[in-house]
Amino acid sequence: MLNMPRKALPRLRQVTINGQRFWQISIPQPQGGRRLRTFKQKAEAQQFYSAVQKEIKRLARDSIKEEARAFVLGKAPVSGKRTAKV
């Protein structure tokens, strides 16, 4: 299963560095923390932001499918106490 941080969505924001306007995208990392990408052009930043969102959604969807498959095959941990005797 993919362990993503609590705030697993990327963030697009406008920043000013040395008086110039840039756009930054913070990308959450599975091992924790975030990675920053900085762009001069807003269109380029928005295109990258869209691609990152699609990838994160795909990873989450695949992770859910993997958990469901493990549950069906009986490999997923069962929550709660089981007291039934065979």
C-alpha atoms as one frame of an Amber mdcrd trajectory, in Angstrom:
protein
   0.000   0.000   0.000   1.159   3.498  -0.784   1.646   5.556   2.373   0.958
   9.149   1.461   1.106  12.054   3.887  -2.088  13.456   5.355  -2.042  16.419
   2.999  -1.439  14.433  -0.155  -2.546  17.038  -2.675  -0.071  19.195  -4.586
  -0.240  22.942  -4.075   0.214  25.641  -6.720   1.091  29.122  -5.506   2.541
  32.376  -6.752   5.760  33.579  -5.115   8.053  36.576  -5.509  11.791  35.891
  -5.542  14.163  38.872  -5.853  11.302  41.017  -7.140  10.324  38.571  -9.900
   7.105  36.544 -10.023   7.342  32.737 -10.142   4.931  29.854  -9.606   5.787
  27.036  -7.224   4.258  23.606  -6.916   4.804  21.655  -3.717   4.582  17.913
  -4.303   4.014  15.588  -1.321   6.405  12.655  -1.063   5.422   9.118   0.099
   8.268   9.030   2.631   7.162  12.379   4.061   7.954  15.975   3.308   7.386
  17.893   0.113   9.379  18.674  -3.019   9.209  22.135  -4.624   9.256  22.857
  -8.350   9.521  26.484  -9.487   8.427  27.782 -12.900   8.728  31.159 -14.643
   5.690  30.653 -16.873   2.245  30.237 -15.310   0.991  28.023 -18.170   3.914
  25.641 -17.734   3.292  25.472 -13.971  -0.412  24.742 -14.485   0.392  21.981
 -16.985   2.807  20.343 -14.540   0.318  20.790 -11.673  -2.381  19.011 -13.688
  -0.022  16.121 -14.487   0.940  15.736 -10.810  -2.733  15.674  -9.750  -3.525
  12.956 -12.300  -0.577  10.850 -11.144  -1.522  11.122  -7.459  -5.123  10.137
  -8.240  -3.880   7.156 -10.291  -1.617   5.998  -7.467  -4.446   6.283  -4.935
  -6.838   4.377  -7.206  -4.292   1.593  -7.775  -3.621   1.407  -4.036  -7.323
   0.906  -3.305  -7.547  -1.844  -5.934  -4.542  -3.550  -4.365  -6.148  -3.474
  -0.895  -9.417  -4.869  -2.253  -7.569  -7.671  -4.067  -5.717  -8.601  -0.853
  -9.003  -8.640   1.065 -10.687 -10.923  -1.480  -7.732 -13.316  -1.448  -7.781
 -13.397   2.357  -4.395 -11.750   2.746  -5.666  -8.543   4.344  -5.549  -8.256
   8.138  -8.913  -8.688   9.820  -9.863  -6.011  12.315 -11.501  -6.834  15.633
 -11.351  -9.957  17.763 -12.454 -13.301  16.420 -13.696 -15.760  18.980 -15.323
 -18.351  16.751 -13.978 -21.856  17.225 -13.937 -24.427  14.463
